């Protein structure tokens, strides 16, 4: 992946994540953290975090593939 494309994806992901957190901050803590249904508000954060993990620089090795 080219560095320019990677940077654009990271910027777009960061803007989306910040916008979602700003939207999430409008709710009271009792709505989101103290009720069982409140966790649903935090589930959309997972794709943002997953994309950050995918964009980390590689460590120079590949995972072993086991074929049965």
N, C-alpha and C positions, 0 to 999 in steps of 0.2 A: 504494500500500500504506500502510496506516495506521501511524503511528509505534509504536503499542503492539504491533501484530503483528510489525513488523520487529524490535523489541527482543526479543520473545519468541523469534523464530526465531534471532536472534544468540545469546541466552543458551542455548537448547537446543543449538545447534551448538557453542558453546564447551564446554559440559558434556560433550557426546559426544566432542569432539576431545581434551579433557583426559583423559577416561576411557580412550580408546583409547591415548593416549600413556603413561598409567600402566600399562596392560596390556602395552604394547610394551616398557616399561622392565624388565619382569620377565625378559626374555630376555637372554642374554649377547650382547655385541657380535659375538662370533665366529659366532653363529648367524645374525645378521641382516645384518651388513655385509661379512663376509668370504666368504660363499658366494654362488653364483649364484642359488640359490633364495631367498635372504634378501630380495631386493627385493620379493617377494610380500607381505611383512609391511608394507611402506610404501605399497603401492597404495591401501589404504583411506583414506589421508590425503588423496588427491586430491579426493574429493567435498567434504570439509570446507573445503579451500582454495578450491575452485571456488565454494562458497556464499559464502564471505567476499568473493570478488571480485564476485559478483553483487550483494551488498548494499552495495557502495561507493556513495557519493552520485554522482549523475549530474553530468556537467560542463556540461549545458545545451545540448548539441548532439546531433544524431542522425547515425548513420553513413549514408553515402550508399548508396543501393540502386541497383545497376546492373542494368537489365533488357536482356537481349540481344534 
